[in-house]
Amino acid sequence: MEQAVINWALAASAGVAGWFLRVLWEADKELRADLSKLREELPKTYAEKGSIDSNFLRVFSKLDELRDHIDKRMDMHEARYHNGHTQ
């Protein structure tokens, strides 16, 4: 009787271990398929350094223009504020 219980316990644990390994195997297959699909979808060409540098220069020049505009507006505001309060 005790041997039968041990056999059933071993069979159940082997079944659970087999099921767990099958789930891991299927997850691994899905991950490999997703990875191969991702490799195909990645871009094949890259931007040249010169074009990136020129685009950054354009962005920085626009930011400089914006800063100058804000500085000019602040100077006008400060001048108006001080002129109104000095009298």
Secondary structure, DSSP 8 states (H G I E B T S, - for coil): -HHHHHHHHHHHHHHHHHHHHHHHHHHHHHHHHHHHHHHHHS-S----HHHHHHHHHHHHHHHHHHHHHHHHHHHHHHHHHHHHH--
